[in-house]
Amino acid sequence: MRLAVIFHRFGPYHYARLRAANRVKPIVALELSGEDKTYAWAHITGEAEFERHVIFPAADSESLPGRRIRDEVRRKLDAIRPDVVVIPGFYDKGALSSLMWCNEHDVPGIVVSDTTERDFRRHFWREWVKRKVTARFSAALVGGQAQAEYLVKLGMRRDRVFPGYDVVDNDYFSAKADQVRQNAWRYRDEHSLPERYFLTSNRFIARKNLFRLATAYAEYRQQTADPWDLVMLGDGELMPLLKGHIDALHLRDHILLPGFRQYEELPVYYALAGCYIQASTAEPWGLTVNEAMASGLPVLVSNVSGCTKDLLRENENGFVLDPCDIADMAQKMLRVSDAGCDREAMGRMSRQIISHWGCDRFGENLWKAAERACQDPVRRNNRTGAAILKALVFLK
């Protein structure tokens, strides 16, 4: 079986998953874009362990016309001739063009998805369109329980849905964090980090809820005589406004903004933190929670996060928080930073839980989904679905 796996652009997370899938059986990896306006990951260069192709090496495919994307995707897949195609979601033009090719050549398509029903407000007509598109896939690889439930609601049979999409290289974060902790004071000095702090890592966009988190942190400081600091990793369009908000709270000396950090630097920030906070008001999964858990941290996770059902065990490896309730967020910070909280035990539990959500799970279940898709491919004789798919590619 010739299996092609498509992603928008390869970041370190995708590369780790692709290597794991390639260890099971050889794959062909396709990168839609050589550039990406959303994520500032460094380019991954050098010889890959798997066959790799880039469709638009010098562009972000999302900025290109639908017809050009359709034509280039078609040309590349015609040359590769895969037996199964793994497709990154059912929204962008590159993914939809890949699904069009699959349908035209009677090749099974597998959707990879971390979308949940709670991510955004759902509208009937959009859900109707998504059902028509979902019906044209033969199987799915999803993040976990919440993502599987949503795909089933959109019409995919449960026996065609496999978990394990949203994983990270646990061994990398675990080993690097332990290495940093052996020389903690040196790393703290080199990165100007406080002795005790909460950590969060995000793009600085509205749904990451950073303003409310900063306000909750201010309330937390008012309720304890021995507060930790807060480190907010990341960057984005809201950085200037967030700095102003922090100044208004008079917390410039206690809320640190180191900016965006590449993959190789992240373990330092995880290793030296006391707890990780993910406070988004909408979050399909939240891979930074995986990274924090692999690094051995307690976690405070939003009750709307797509990973909460699978990764958070209340009072065992952390606490669920309400991202719209400032008092609740402050209270959870108090609980985990309290001297009586056994954070080491919570960190060990985090590692135990996340050990079942590594890249090997992605590789194994990706191939299971491919085998399921080939054994019983979906018959696509619905003209309405085909017309919708074509319209989405050319109108987006």
Contacts in CASP RR format, 6 or more apart in sequence:
PFRMAT RR
TARGET T0000
AUTHOR 0000-0000-0000
METHOD contacts of the structure
MODEL  1
MRLAVIFHRFGPYHYARLRAANRVKPIVALELSGEDKTYAWAHITGEAEF
ERHVIFPAADSESLPGRRIRDEVRRKLDAIRPDVVVIPGFYDKGALSSLM
WCNEHDVPGIVVSDTTERDFRRHFWREWVKRKVTARFSAALVGGQAQAEY
LVKLGMRRDRVFPGYDVVDNDYFSAKADQVRQNAWRYRDEHSLPERYFLT
SNRFIARKNLFRLATAYAEYRQQTADPWDLVMLGDGELMPLLKGHIDALH
LRDHILLPGFRQYEELPVYYALAGCYIQASTAEPWGLTVNEAMASGLPVL
VSNVSGCTKDLLRENENGFVLDPCDIADMAQKMLRVSDAGCDREAMGRMS
RQIISHWGCDRFGENLWKAAERACQDPVRRNNRTGAAILKALVFLK
1 25 0 8 1.000
1 83 0 8 1.000
1 84 0 8 1.000
1 370 0 8 1.000
1 371 0 8 1.000
1 374 0 8 1.000
2 28 0 8 1.000
2 80 0 8 1.000
2 81 0 8 1.000
2 82 0 8 1.000
2 83 0 8 1.000
2 84 0 8 1.000
3 21 0 8 1.000
3 25 0 8 1.000
3 27 0 8 1.000
3 28 0 8 1.000
3 82 0 8 1.000
3 83 0 8 1.000
3 84 0 8 1.000
3 86 0 8 1.000
3 366 0 8 1.000
3 367 0 8 1.000
3 370 0 8 1.000
4 27 0 8 1.000
4 28 0 8 1.000
4 29 0 8 1.000
4 30 0 8 1.000
4 77 0 8 1.000
4 80 0 8 1.000
4 82 0 8 1.000
4 84 0 8 1.000
4 85 0 8 1.000
4 86 0 8 1.000
5 18 0 8 1.000
5 21 0 8 1.000
5 27 0 8 1.000
5 28 0 8 1.000
5 29 0 8 1.000
5 30 0 8 1.000
5 86 0 8 1.000
5 366 0 8 1.000
6 29 0 8 1.000
6 30 0 8 1.000
6 31 0 8 1.000
6 32 0 8 1.000
6 85 0 8 1.000
6 86 0 8 1.000
6 87 0 8 1.000
6 88 0 8 1.000
6 94 0 8 1.000
6 95 0 8 1.000
6 98 0 8 1.000
7 14 0 8 1.000
7 29 0 8 1.000
7 30 0 8 1.000
7 31 0 8 1.000
7 32 0 8 1.000
7 88 0 8 1.000
8 31 0 8 1.000
8 32 0 8 1.000
8 33 0 8 1.000
8 36 0 8 1.000
8 61 0 8 1.000
8 62 0 8 1.000
8 88 0 8 1.000
8 92 0 8 1.000
8 94 0 8 1.000
9 31 0 8 1.000
9 32 0 8 1.000
9 33 0 8 1.000
9 34 0 8 1.000
9 35 0 8 1.000
9 36 0 8 1.000
9 39 0 8 1.000
9 41 0 8 1.000
9 60 0 8 1.000
10 18 0 8 1.000
10 29 0 8 1.000
10 31 0 8 1.000
10 44 0 8 1.000
11 39 0 8 1.000
11 41 0 8 1.000
11 44 0 8 1.000
11 263 0 8 1.000
12 41 0 8 1.000
12 44 0 8 1.000
12 169 0 8 1.000
12 263 0 8 1.000
13 168 0 8 1.000
13 169 0 8 1.000
13 287 0 8 1.000
15 44 0 8 1.000
15 48 0 8 1.000
16 167 0 8 1.000
16 168 0 8 1.000
16 169 0 8 1.000
16 172 0 8 1.000
16 359 0 8 1.000
17 167 0 8 1.000
17 359 0 8 1.000
17 362 0 8 1.000
17 363 0 8 1.000
18 27 0 8 1.000
18 29 0 8 1.000
18 48 0 8 1.000
18 50 0 8 1.000
19 49 0 8 1.000
19 50 0 8 1.000
19 359 0 8 1.000
20 358 0 8 1.000
20 359 0 8 1.000
20 360 0 8 1.000
20 362 0 8 1.000
20 363 0 8 1.000
21 27 0 8 1.000
21 362 0 8 1.000
21 363 0 8 1.000
21 366 0 8 1.000
21 367 0 8 1.000
22 49 0 8 1.000
22 50 0 8 1.000
23 360 0 8 1.000
23 363 0 8 1.000
24 363 0 8 1.000
24 364 0 8 1.000
24 366 0 8 1.000
24 367 0 8 1.000
25 367 0 8 1.000
26 50 0 8 1.000
26 51 0 8 1.000
27 50 0 8 1.000
27 51 0 8 1.000
28 50 0 8 1.000
28 51 0 8 1.000
28 52 0 8 1.000
28 53 0 8 1.000
28 80 0 8 1.000
28 82 0 8 1.000
29 48 0 8 1.000
29 50 0 8 1.000
29 51 0 8 1.000
29 52 0 8 1.000
29 53 0 8 1.000
30 52 0 8 1.000
30 53 0 8 1.000
30 54 0 8 1.000
30 55 0 8 1.000
30 76 0 8 1.000
30 80 0 8 1.000
31 52 0 8 1.000
31 53 0 8 1.000
31 54 0 8 1.000
31 55 0 8 1.000
32 55 0 8 1.000
32 56 0 8 1.000
32 61 0 8 1.000
32 69 0 8 1.000
32 73 0 8 1.000
32 88 0 8 1.000
32 94 0 8 1.000
33 54 0 8 1.000
33 55 0 8 1.000
33 56 0 8 1.000
33 59 0 8 1.000
33 60 0 8 1.000
33 61 0 8 1.000
33 62 0 8 1.000
34 43 0 8 1.000
34 54 0 8 1.000
34 56 0 8 1.000
34 57 0 8 1.000
34 58 0 8 1.000
34 59 0 8 1.000
34 60 0 8 1.000
35 58 0 8 1.000
35 59 0 8 1.000
35 60 0 8 1.000
36 60 0 8 1.000
37 60 0 8 1.000
37 62 0 8 1.000
37 63 0 8 1.000
38 203 0 8 1.000
39 203 0 8 1.000
40 235 0 8 1.000
40 260 0 8 1.000
41 262 0 8 1.000
41 263 0 8 1.000
42 262 0 8 1.000
42 263 0 8 1.000
53 76 0 8 1.000
53 80 0 8 1.000
55 61 0 8 1.000
55 72 0 8 1.000
55 73 0 8 1.000
55 76 0 8 1.000
56 64 0 8 1.000
56 72 0 8 1.000
61 69 0 8 1.000
61 92 0 8 1.000
61 93 0 8 1.000
61 94 0 8 1.000
62 92 0 8 1.000
62 93 0 8 1.000
64 93 0 8 1.000
66 93 0 8 1.000
66 97 0 8 1.000
66 393 0 8 1.000
66 394 0 8 1.000
66 396 0 8 1.000
67 393 0 8 1.000
67 394 0 8 1.000
69 93 0 8 1.000
69 94 0 8 1.000
69 97 0 8 1.000
69 393 0 8 1.000
70 93 0 8 1.000
70 97 0 8 1.000
70 100 0 8 1.000
70 393 0 8 1.000
70 394 0 8 1.000
73 94 0 8 1.000
73 97 0 8 1.000
73 98 0 8 1.000
73 101 0 8 1.000
74 97 0 8 1.000
74 100 0 8 1.000
74 101 0 8 1.000
77 85 0 8 1.000
77 98 0 8 1.000
77 101 0 8 1.000
77 105 0 8 1.000
78 101 0 8 1.000
82 107 0 8 1.000
83 107 0 8 1.000
83 108 0 8 1.000
83 374 0 8 1.000
84 107 0 8 1.000
84 108 0 8 1.000
84 109 0 8 1.000
84 110 0 8 1.000
84 370 0 8 1.000
84 373 0 8 1.000
84 374 0 8 1.000
85 98 0 8 1.000
85 101 0 8 1.000
85 102 0 8 1.000
85 107 0 8 1.000
85 108 0 8 1.000
85 109 0 8 1.000
85 110 0 8 1.000
86 109 0 8 1.000
86 110 0 8 1.000
86 112 0 8 1.000
86 141 0 8 1.000
86 366 0 8 1.000
86 369 0 8 1.000
86 370 0 8 1.000
87 95 0 8 1.000
87 98 0 8 1.000
87 99 0 8 1.000
87 102 0 8 1.000
87 109 0 8 1.000
87 110 0 8 1.000
87 111 0 8 1.000
87 112 0 8 1.000
87 137 0 8 1.000
88 95 0 8 1.000
88 112 0 8 1.000
89 95 0 8 1.000
89 111 0 8 1.000
89 112 0 8 1.000
89 113 0 8 1.000
89 115 0 8 1.000
90 96 0 8 1.000
90 99 0 8 1.000
90 111 0 8 1.000
90 113 0 8 1.000
90 130 0 8 1.000
90 133 0 8 1.000
90 134 0 8 1.000
90 137 0 8 1.000
92 396 0 8 1.000
93 392 0 8 1.000
93 393 0 8 1.000
93 396 0 8 1.000
94 393 0 8 1.000
96 133 0 8 1.000
96 389 0 8 1.000
96 392 0 8 1.000
96 393 0 8 1.000
96 396 0 8 1.000
97 393 0 8 1.000
99 109 0 8 1.000
99 133 0 8 1.000
99 136 0 8 1.000
99 137 0 8 1.000
99 389 0 8 1.000
100 389 0 8 1.000
100 390 0 8 1.000
100 393 0 8 1.000
101 107 0 8 1.000
102 108 0 8 1.000
102 109 0 8 1.000
102 136 0 8 1.000
103 136 0 8 1.000
103 380 0 8 1.000
103 386 0 8 1.000
103 389 0 8 1.000
106 377 0 8 1.000
106 380 0 8 1.000
108 138 0 8 1.000
108 139 0 8 1.000
108 370 0 8 1.000
108 373 0 8 1.000
108 374 0 8 1.000
108 377 0 8 1.000
108 378 0 8 1.000
109 137 0 8 1.000
109 138 0 8 1.000
109 139 0 8 1.000
109 373 0 8 1.000
110 137 0 8 1.000
110 138 0 8 1.000
110 139 0 8 1.000
110 140 0 8 1.000
110 141 0 8 1.000
110 366 0 8 1.000
110 369 0 8 1.000
110 370 0 8 1.000
110 373 0 8 1.000
111 134 0 8 1.000
111 137 0 8 1.000
111 139 0 8 1.000
111 140 0 8 1.000
111 141 0 8 1.000
111 151 0 8 1.000
112 140 0 8 1.000
112 141 0 8 1.000
112 142 0 8 1.000
112 165 0 8 1.000
113 140 0 8 1.000
113 141 0 8 1.000
113 142 0 8 1.000
113 143 0 8 1.000
113 147 0 8 1.000
113 150 0 8 1.000
113 151 0 8 1.000
113 165 0 8 1.000
114 142 0 8 1.000
114 143 0 8 1.000
114 147 0 8 1.000
114 165 0 8 1.000
114 166 0 8 1.000
114 284 0 8 1.000
114 285 0 8 1.000
114 306 0 8 1.000
115 147 0 8 1.000
115 150 0 8 1.000
115 284 0 8 1.000
116 146 0 8 1.000
116 147 0 8 1.000
116 149 0 8 1.000
116 150 0 8 1.000
116 284 0 8 1.000
116 306 0 8 1.000
117 146 0 8 1.000
117 149 0 8 1.000
117 150 0 8 1.000
117 153 0 8 1.000
118 146 0 8 1.000
118 282 0 8 1.000
118 304 0 8 1.000
118 306 0 8 1.000
119 282 0 8 1.000
119 283 0 8 1.000
119 284 0 8 1.000
120 282 0 8 1.000
127 154 0 8 1.000
129 388 0 8 1.000
129 392 0 8 1.000
130 154 0 8 1.000
131 154 0 8 1.000
131 155 0 8 1.000
132 382 0 8 1.000
132 384 0 8 1.000
132 385 0 8 1.000
132 388 0 8 1.000
132 389 0 8 1.000
133 385 0 8 1.000
133 388 0 8 1.000
133 389 0 8 1.000
133 392 0 8 1.000
134 151 0 8 1.000
134 154 0 8 1.000
134 155 0 8 1.000
134 156 0 8 1.000
135 155 0 8 1.000
135 156 0 8 1.000
135 378 0 8 1.000
135 380 0 8 1.000
135 382 0 8 1.000
135 385 0 8 1.000
136 378 0 8 1.000
136 380 0 8 1.000
136 385 0 8 1.000
136 386 0 8 1.000
136 389 0 8 1.000
137 156 0 8 1.000
137 378 0 8 1.000
138 160 0 8 1.000
138 372 0 8 1.000
138 373 0 8 1.000
138 376 0 8 1.000
138 377 0 8 1.000
138 378 0 8 1.000
139 160 0 8 1.000
139 161 0 8 1.000
139 162 0 8 1.000
139 369 0 8 1.000
139 370 0 8 1.000
139 372 0 8 1.000
139 373 0 8 1.000
140 148 0 8 1.000
140 151 0 8 1.000
140 156 0 8 1.000
140 160 0 8 1.000
140 161 0 8 1.000
140 162 0 8 1.000
140 369 0 8 1.000
141 162 0 8 1.000
141 163 0 8 1.000
141 164 0 8 1.000
141 165 0 8 1.000
141 362 0 8 1.000
141 365 0 8 1.000
141 366 0 8 1.000
141 369 0 8 1.000
142 148 0 8 1.000
142 151 0 8 1.000
142 161 0 8 1.000
142 162 0 8 1.000
142 163 0 8 1.000
142 164 0 8 1.000
142 165 0 8 1.000
143 163 0 8 1.000
143 164 0 8 1.000
143 165 0 8 1.000
143 166 0 8 1.000
143 285 0 8 1.000
143 306 0 8 1.000
143 307 0 8 1.000
143 310 0 8 1.000
144 163 0 8 1.000
144 164 0 8 1.000
144 165 0 8 1.000
144 166 0 8 1.000
144 306 0 8 1.000
144 307 0 8 1.000
144 309 0 8 1.000
144 310 0 8 1.000
145 163 0 8 1.000
145 309 0 8 1.000
145 310 0 8 1.000
146 306 0 8 1.000
146 308 0 8 1.000
146 309 0 8 1.000
146 310 0 8 1.000
147 163 0 8 1.000
147 165 0 8 1.000
147 284 0 8 1.000
147 285 0 8 1.000
147 306 0 8 1.000
148 158 0 8 1.000
148 161 0 8 1.000
148 163 0 8 1.000
151 161 0 8 1.000
152 158 0 8 1.000
152 161 0 8 1.000
159 372 0 8 1.000
160 369 0 8 1.000
160 372 0 8 1.000
160 373 0 8 1.000
162 365 0 8 1.000
162 366 0 8 1.000
162 368 0 8 1.000
162 369 0 8 1.000
162 372 0 8 1.000
163 310 0 8 1.000
163 361 0 8 1.000
163 365 0 8 1.000
164 357 0 8 1.000
164 358 0 8 1.000
164 361 0 8 1.000
164 362 0 8 1.000
164 365 0 8 1.000
165 362 0 8 1.000
166 285 0 8 1.000
166 286 0 8 1.000
166 287 0 8 1.000
166 290 0 8 1.000
166 307 0 8 1.000
166 357 0 8 1.000
167 290 0 8 1.000
167 357 0 8 1.000
167 358 0 8 1.000
167 359 0 8 1.000
167 361 0 8 1.000
167 362 0 8 1.000
168 287 0 8 1.000
168 290 0 8 1.000
168 291 0 8 1.000
168 294 0 8 1.000
168 358 0 8 1.000
168 359 0 8 1.000
169 358 0 8 1.000
169 359 0 8 1.000
170 290 0 8 1.000
170 294 0 8 1.000
170 354 0 8 1.000
170 355 0 8 1.000
170 357 0 8 1.000
170 358 0 8 1.000
170 359 0 8 1.000
171 294 0 8 1.000
172 267 0 8 1.000
172 294 0 8 1.000
173 266 0 8 1.000
173 267 0 8 1.000
173 270 0 8 1.000
173 291 0 8 1.000
173 294 0 8 1.000
173 295 0 8 1.000
174 294 0 8 1.000
174 295 0 8 1.000
174 296 0 8 1.000
174 351 0 8 1.000
176 267 0 8 1.000
176 271 0 8 1.000
176 295 0 8 1.000
177 267 0 8 1.000
177 270 0 8 1.000
177 271 0 8 1.000
177 294 0 8 1.000
177 295 0 8 1.000
177 296 0 8 1.000
178 271 0 8 1.000
179 267 0 8 1.000
179 271 0 8 1.000
180 187 0 8 1.000
180 267 0 8 1.000
180 268 0 8 1.000
180 271 0 8 1.000
180 272 0 8 1.000
181 271 0 8 1.000
181 272 0 8 1.000
184 271 0 8 1.000
184 272 0 8 1.000
187 193 0 8 1.000
187 268 0 8 1.000
187 271 0 8 1.000
187 272 0 8 1.000
188 194 0 8 1.000
188 195 0 8 1.000
188 272 0 8 1.000
191 258 0 8 1.000
191 268 0 8 1.000
191 269 0 8 1.000
191 272 0 8 1.000
192 256 0 8 1.000
192 258 0 8 1.000
193 231 0 8 1.000
193 256 0 8 1.000
193 268 0 8 1.000
193 269 0 8 1.000
193 272 0 8 1.000
194 228 0 8 1.000
194 229 0 8 1.000
194 231 0 8 1.000
194 256 0 8 1.000
196 228 0 8 1.000
196 229 0 8 1.000
196 274 0 8 1.000
196 337 0 8 1.000
197 228 0 8 1.000
197 229 0 8 1.000
197 230 0 8 1.000
197 231 0 8 1.000
197 256 0 8 1.000
197 272 0 8 1.000
197 273 0 8 1.000
197 274 0 8 1.000
198 217 0 8 1.000
198 228 0 8 1.000
198 229 0 8 1.000
198 230 0 8 1.000
198 231 0 8 1.000
198 273 0 8 1.000
198 274 0 8 1.000
198 275 0 8 1.000
198 276 0 8 1.000
198 277 0 8 1.000
198 333 0 8 1.000
198 337 0 8 1.000
199 230 0 8 1.000
199 231 0 8 1.000
199 233 0 8 1.000
199 269 0 8 1.000
199 270 0 8 1.000
199 273 0 8 1.000
199 274 0 8 1.000
199 275 0 8 1.000
199 276 0 8 1.000
199 277 0 8 1.000
199 292 0 8 1.000
199 297 0 8 1.000
200 210 0 8 1.000
200 213 0 8 1.000
200 230 0 8 1.000
200 231 0 8 1.000
200 232 0 8 1.000
200 233 0 8 1.000
200 276 0 8 1.000
200 277 0 8 1.000
200 278 0 8 1.000
200 279 0 8 1.000
200 288 0 8 1.000
201 232 0 8 1.000
201 233 0 8 1.000
201 234 0 8 1.000
201 261 0 8 1.000
201 266 0 8 1.000
201 269 0 8 1.000
201 288 0 8 1.000
201 291 0 8 1.000
202 208 0 8 1.000
202 210 0 8 1.000
202 232 0 8 1.000
202 233 0 8 1.000
202 234 0 8 1.000
202 280 0 8 1.000
202 288 0 8 1.000
203 234 0 8 1.000
203 235 0 8 1.000
203 236 0 8 1.000
204 210 0 8 1.000
204 234 0 8 1.000
204 235 0 8 1.000
204 236 0 8 1.000
204 237 0 8 1.000
204 238 0 8 1.000
204 239 0 8 1.000
204 242 0 8 1.000
205 236 0 8 1.000
205 237 0 8 1.000
205 238 0 8 1.000
206 238 0 8 1.000
207 280 0 8 1.000
207 281 0 8 1.000
207 282 0 8 1.000
207 283 0 8 1.000
208 279 0 8 1.000
208 280 0 8 1.000
209 279 0 8 1.000
209 280 0 8 1.000
209 281 0 8 1.000
209 302 0 8 1.000
209 323 0 8 1.000
210 232 0 8 1.000
210 238 0 8 1.000
210 242 0 8 1.000
210 279 0 8 1.000
211 238 0 8 1.000
211 241 0 8 1.000
211 242 0 8 1.000
211 245 0 8 1.000
212 279 0 8 1.000
212 323 0 8 1.000
212 324 0 8 1.000
212 326 0 8 1.000
212 329 0 8 1.000
213 230 0 8 1.000
213 232 0 8 1.000
213 277 0 8 1.000
213 279 0 8 1.000
213 329 0 8 1.000
214 230 0 8 1.000
214 232 0 8 1.000
214 242 0 8 1.000
214 245 0 8 1.000
214 246 0 8 1.000
214 249 0 8 1.000
214 251 0 8 1.000
214 255 0 8 1.000
215 245 0 8 1.000
215 249 0 8 1.000
215 326 0 8 1.000
216 279 0 8 1.000
216 326 0 8 1.000
216 327 0 8 1.000
216 329 0 8 1.000
216 330 0 8 1.000
216 333 0 8 1.000
217 230 0 8 1.000
217 251 0 8 1.000
217 254 0 8 1.000
217 255 0 8 1.000
217 330 0 8 1.000
217 333 0 8 1.000
218 249 0 8 1.000
218 251 0 8 1.000
219 326 0 8 1.000
219 327 0 8 1.000
219 330 0 8 1.000
220 227 0 8 1.000
220 329 0 8 1.000
220 330 0 8 1.000
220 333 0 8 1.000
220 334 0 8 1.000
220 337 0 8 1.000
221 227 0 8 1.000
221 251 0 8 1.000
221 254 0 8 1.000
223 330 0 8 1.000
223 334 0 8 1.000
224 334 0 8 1.000
224 337 0 8 1.000
227 254 0 8 1.000
227 337 0 8 1.000
228 274 0 8 1.000
228 333 0 8 1.000
228 337 0 8 1.000
229 254 0 8 1.000
229 255 0 8 1.000
229 256 0 8 1.000
230 251 0 8 1.000
230 254 0 8 1.000
230 255 0 8 1.000
230 256 0 8 1.000
231 255 0 8 1.000
231 256 0 8 1.000
231 258 0 8 1.000
231 269 0 8 1.000
231 273 0 8 1.000
232 242 0 8 1.000
232 255 0 8 1.000
232 256 0 8 1.000
232 257 0 8 1.000
233 258 0 8 1.000
233 259 0 8 1.000
233 260 0 8 1.000
233 261 0 8 1.000
233 266 0 8 1.000
233 269 0 8 1.000
234 257 0 8 1.000
234 258 0 8 1.000
234 259 0 8 1.000
234 260 0 8 1.000
234 261 0 8 1.000
235 259 0 8 1.000
235 260 0 8 1.000
236 260 0 8 1.000
239 257 0 8 1.000
239 259 0 8 1.000
242 257 0 8 1.000
243 257 0 8 1.000
246 252 0 8 1.000
246 255 0 8 1.000
246 257 0 8 1.000
249 255 0 8 1.000
258 269 0 8 1.000
261 269 0 8 1.000
266 291 0 8 1.000
267 295 0 8 1.000
270 276 0 8 1.000
270 291 0 8 1.000
270 292 0 8 1.000
270 295 0 8 1.000
270 296 0 8 1.000
270 297 0 8 1.000
271 295 0 8 1.000
273 292 0 8 1.000
273 297 0 8 1.000
274 297 0 8 1.000
274 298 0 8 1.000
274 336 0 8 1.000
274 337 0 8 1.000
274 343 0 8 1.000
275 297 0 8 1.000
275 298 0 8 1.000
275 299 0 8 1.000
275 300 0 8 1.000
275 333 0 8 1.000
275 336 0 8 1.000
275 337 0 8 1.000
275 343 0 8 1.000
276 288 0 8 1.000
276 289 0 8 1.000
276 292 0 8 1.000
276 293 0 8 1.000
276 297 0 8 1.000
276 298 0 8 1.000
276 299 0 8 1.000
276 300 0 8 1.000
277 299 0 8 1.000
277 300 0 8 1.000
277 321 0 8 1.000
277 329 0 8 1.000
277 333 0 8 1.000
278 286 0 8 1.000
278 288 0 8 1.000
278 289 0 8 1.000
278 299 0 8 1.000
278 300 0 8 1.000
278 301 0 8 1.000
278 302 0 8 1.000
278 305 0 8 1.000
279 300 0 8 1.000
279 302 0 8 1.000
279 321 0 8 1.000
279 323 0 8 1.000
279 329 0 8 1.000
280 286 0 8 1.000
280 302 0 8 1.000
280 304 0 8 1.000
280 305 0 8 1.000
280 323 0 8 1.000
281 302 0 8 1.000
281 304 0 8 1.000
281 323 0 8 1.000
281 324 0 8 1.000
282 304 0 8 1.000
283 302 0 8 1.000
283 304 0 8 1.000
283 305 0 8 1.000
283 306 0 8 1.000
283 307 0 8 1.000
284 306 0 8 1.000
285 305 0 8 1.000
285 306 0 8 1.000
285 307 0 8 1.000
286 305 0 8 1.000
286 306 0 8 1.000
286 307 0 8 1.000
289 299 0 8 1.000
289 301 0 8 1.000
289 305 0 8 1.000
289 307 0 8 1.000
289 311 0 8 1.000
289 312 0 8 1.000
290 307 0 8 1.000
290 311 0 8 1.000
290 354 0 8 1.000
290 357 0 8 1.000
292 299 0 8 1.000
292 350 0 8 1.000
293 299 0 8 1.000
293 311 0 8 1.000
293 317 0 8 1.000
293 347 0 8 1.000
293 350 0 8 1.000
293 351 0 8 1.000
293 353 0 8 1.000
293 354 0 8 1.000
294 350 0 8 1.000
294 351 0 8 1.000
294 354 0 8 1.000
296 347 0 8 1.000
296 348 0 8 1.000
296 350 0 8 1.000
296 351 0 8 1.000
297 346 0 8 1.000
297 347 0 8 1.000
297 350 0 8 1.000
298 317 0 8 1.000
298 318 0 8 1.000
298 336 0 8 1.000
298 341 0 8 1.000
298 343 0 8 1.000
298 346 0 8 1.000
298 347 0 8 1.000
298 350 0 8 1.000
299 311 0 8 1.000
299 312 0 8 1.000
299 317 0 8 1.000
299 318 0 8 1.000
299 350 0 8 1.000
300 318 0 8 1.000
300 319 0 8 1.000
300 320 0 8 1.000
300 321 0 8 1.000
300 329 0 8 1.000
300 332 0 8 1.000
300 333 0 8 1.000
300 336 0 8 1.000
301 307 0 8 1.000
301 308 0 8 1.000
301 311 0 8 1.000
301 312 0 8 1.000
301 318 0 8 1.000
301 319 0 8 1.000
301 320 0 8 1.000
301 321 0 8 1.000
302 308 0 8 1.000
302 320 0 8 1.000
302 321 0 8 1.000
302 322 0 8 1.000
302 323 0 8 1.000
303 320 0 8 1.000
303 321 0 8 1.000
303 322 0 8 1.000
303 323 0 8 1.000
304 323 0 8 1.000
308 320 0 8 1.000
310 357 0 8 1.000
311 317 0 8 1.000
311 353 0 8 1.000
311 354 0 8 1.000
311 357 0 8 1.000
312 318 0 8 1.000
312 319 0 8 1.000
312 320 0 8 1.000
313 349 0 8 1.000
313 353 0 8 1.000
314 320 0 8 1.000
316 346 0 8 1.000
316 349 0 8 1.000
317 346 0 8 1.000
317 347 0 8 1.000
317 349 0 8 1.000
317 350 0 8 1.000
317 353 0 8 1.000
318 336 0 8 1.000
318 346 0 8 1.000
318 350 0 8 1.000
319 332 0 8 1.000
319 335 0 8 1.000
319 336 0 8 1.000
321 328 0 8 1.000
321 329 0 8 1.000
321 332 0 8 1.000
322 328 0 8 1.000
322 329 0 8 1.000
323 329 0 8 1.000
335 341 0 8 1.000
336 343 0 8 1.000
336 346 0 8 1.000
380 386 0 8 1.000
END
